Amino acid sequence: LHCPHGYGKTKLNNSYFERALGVTATTRNWRTVLALQQLCHTS
């Protein structure tokens, strides 16, 4: 999800996805996603 004007201003937040999908949701910035990916590949 790309939010050029900031994640804090979007209506597509965790609450939206949790209600729409009926699941617990978390969000991460792209740098964190890449770091987690790197951890998975090095373990």
C-alpha positions in Angstrom: 0.0 0.0 0.0 1.6 3.2 -1.1 0.6 6.3 0.9 2.4 9.3 -0.6 0.7 11.8 1.8 1.4 9.7 4.9 0.0 6.6 6.4 -1.6 8.6 9.2 -3.9 10.3 6.8 -5.1 7.3 4.9 -8.4 5.5 5.5 -6.8 2.2 4.5 -5.3 1.5 7.9 -5.1 -1.6 10.1 -8.7 -1.1 11.4 -10.0 -1.1 7.8 -8.3 -4.3 6.9 -9.2 -6.0 10.1 -12.8 -5.3 9.6 -12.9 -6.0 5.9 -11.0 -9.3 6.2 -11.9 -10.5 9.7 -8.2 -10.9 10.6 -5.6 -9.2 12.8 -3.5 -6.9 10.7 -0.1 -5.2 11.1 1.7 -2.8 8.9 5.4 -2.2 8.3 7.4 0.3 6.4 9.3 -1.0 3.4 12.7 -0.8 5.1 11.4 -3.0 7.9 10.0 -5.5 5.4 13.3 -5.7 3.6 15.1 -6.2 6.9 12.7 -9.0 7.9 13.2 -10.6 4.5 17.0 -10.5 4.9 16.7 -12.2 8.4 14.7 -15.0 6.8 17.3 -15.6 4.2 20.2 -15.6 6.6 18.7 -17.9 9.2 
